């Protein structure tokens, strides 16, 4: 069992930056691939980024490629999402998730955090 807690969300102007963190409980963090998803009001949850267990492989949605960076620190049981050049369309609740593979689909992840709100004003 893995428990995930996101933090770092907030209100930022367009063009600004935020760094989200997701702290995991348990001693098996390094055995999970980690992902970030987001859900805007009235929309389905969508994939943002994912990282392999070692951190050696990453995957990004086209909409965030070049602006967002996912990373992890297995010693701290934490995964990060650095978000630069934020746009109003990035406004959503951001969720981190733990799974067995670097997947882009929500069903590929077994454990989810409660989410953190990111609001980008124009």
N, C-alpha and C positions, 0 to 999 in steps of 0.2 A: 504494500500500500504506500502511495506517495501523496502527500498533501502539498498543495501549491498555493502560494500567496503572492499576488502581484502588488506592485507599488510603483509610484513615479508618474502616474497620470496627472492631468491637470488641464488648465486653460492656457493656450499659447496663441500668439498671433501667427498668421500665415508667414511662412519663411523661417519660422523659429525652429527650435529643436527641443526634444525631450529624450530622456533615457528611462525606459521601463525596466524594472527588475522583477524577477520571479524567484522567490526563495522556496526551496523544496525541503521537506522533512525526510528523515530516514537516511540510511546508509547506502542506498542503492541508486542514488541520483545518477551516477556515472554509467549505469546500465541502461539508461533511457535516452532515446532521441527526444529532443524537445522542440516544440513548435509554438508559434504565436499565430493566433487567429483574431479576427475582429468582427464585430457585428454592429451595424448602424441601425437606427430606428426604421422599422418596416422592411429591413433587408435580411437576407440569410447570412449566417456566419460564413466568413470567407477566410481562406488561407492567406497569411502574410509572409511568414518565414519559418524555416526549420533548420535544425543543426544536428549533426550526428553525435553519437555518444562521446567521441573523442574531441569533437569540435573541428575535425578535419574536413568535413563536408557540410556545405550549406545550400539552401534552396530558397528562392524568393519569388513572390508573385511579381508579375511584370509591372504592376502598378506602383511597386515600391522599390524596384531594382535601381540601384545607384543612389538611393536616398536613405534607405534603412540598412542597418547592419545588426545581425544576430551574433551573439557570442556567448560563451559559457565559462564558468570557473568551477570546475568539479571539486576543488578544495573547499569552496564556499557554498557548494550546493545551490548555485545561482545561475540563472540564464538571464541575459540582457537583450534589450532591443533598443538600439540607438536610432532615433528618428530625426533626420535632418530635412530641411526644406519642406516643412510640413505644409499641407494644403487643406482647405476647408473640407474636401472630400475624404480626408483621413480621419475625420471625426467619427468616433465609434467607441464602443466598449472593447477593450483589448483583453484577450484571454491567453494565458499560457497553458500548455498541455504537455503531458509526458506520454510517450508511446514507444513501440518496439522498432519503428523504422522512420526514416526521414520522409514522411508522407505529406501530401498536400490536401488530404481529405480528413474531415473531422472524425470519421469513424475509425481511422487508423490510430487514434489516440485514446488511451485508457483513463487518464486522470486529467482533471481540469481544475483551474483556479476559479475564483469568484469573479474575476474581471476588474479592470480599472478603467475609468472614463478618461478619454482624451478628447478634448474639444479644441478645434482650430478655428479661430475667428478670422474673418476676411478684412 
